[in-house]
Each structure stands twice: as structure tokens, then as C-alpha cells.
């Protein structure tokens, strides 16, 4: 089955440019049923989480491949820029990479180099992979498609204690604010107005850099209080969170004994 990833990347970028709200969720469980259900539920994308989960690289590749087969864009959150790992994820159909803890321009440059082929980057090339259709269209055809629709790049901001954010974000596709991490960094509760002020600082930097903006909320209704109610890239909850909420709601009420 041919990969749909170049079309999915094009559609994500078009939606962001048109200022549509795109809604996805984090995937932390190693079952392809999750991504298939997300596609059926109407999510615009999923973010396979290699930072806060027990997923292995093999698990992530299986999830990415299944999402691609379902016609659902799968991005992968990584804690660091590991070019060989990123290359394997992209070769199996990842629509993009979300880098956590982005604090410097050097990190952003390393991410760009890891996802783009020379001369735009330093990614190693092979045609022996799913996205290249195992070489069916030749080297020039594959490189042309990937240059036209490169991986979507998301920089995750977790603190306002960085260099000039607009310079760090320049050239990325999306600036994602990790609201929980930012609240901890600021030493405030999630509902504190100081958190919303911090989110607004990040949003203004994204606007100055000319990149789309988004972040994390526990649910769509909760996004507004965090300053994430405008069109953009919104990640709500996670499969594990939704499972836990459902199980708690379904569990029998137990009498609390002293």
C-alpha cells in the first residue's frame, strides 16, 4: 500500500494556513486500535508520544504505519533530536516531528537538518522504505515529492526563559505551548491567570515568527481558559487520559471506610 504521507502533510499545512482549528490527541498506548478509533472519531491528527509513555521505537513505527494506512496524519513527539530514529519514523510514514523542550535556535536547526535531505538538510537517503515505495518512482521522483512536502515541524515551548522566541521558532510550521510544563515552570496552578499570560507571550512570538500556534488542553472546552481558543494546532488529552476517565466513570462507587 502506497503511503499517503505527502498528501497528509499538504493538507495539514493548507488547513493551518487557512486558520482552521486542527484537533488531535496524544497516543501513549501501543495498540493500533487507538489510531484507527481516532480516525473514525474525526480527529485531524494524532501525536505518537515517545517522551511521556512506555512506547518503544518499534511501537511508534507500527502506530505511524497504521495511521498512514487509515489516512490519518501521525506526528511523533520526541524528547531530543536523534537523526537515525527520526529518519526511520519518517520512512514509515510520520507526517511530522514535534520536538519537546525547545529552547535554542541550534535545536531547531538540528531538527530541520534531521528531516530534510541535502542541500536543505542532512538527512540520510534510502529508497528501501515505505514512503519511497521501495524505489518504484526512482530517486528524483521521491526526493521531489519530499522537498515539495517535507515533514511538518512542531517546536514545543515549555518555558519563557529562552532566547528570543521568534528567532528560535522561525522556519518551523507550528509553535506548541506545553501548558502543564509552562505552569510548573512559572510555579502557578493551571487555572492561574499568570499561566494564560505566559501562553500569550508564546503566542505573540509565534505570530512574530510567522508560524501557526497551538498547545495542549485536557479537553476542547478547557482550551479557552488557557488562551488556546483561536484556530490552530490543538492537542487534547491523550488516549490514556480518556481511558482512565471512562474507567473511573464506569467503576462502581465504593464506600469509603475510615
Helices and strands as residue ranges (DSSP letters): H 5-17, E 22-27, H 32-41, E 45-49, H 57-69, E 73-78, H 83-91, E 96-99, H 105-115, G 133-135, H 138-148, E 152-157, H 165-169, E 174-177, H 179-186, H 193-209, E 212-217, H 220-223, G 224-226, E 233-238, H 239-250
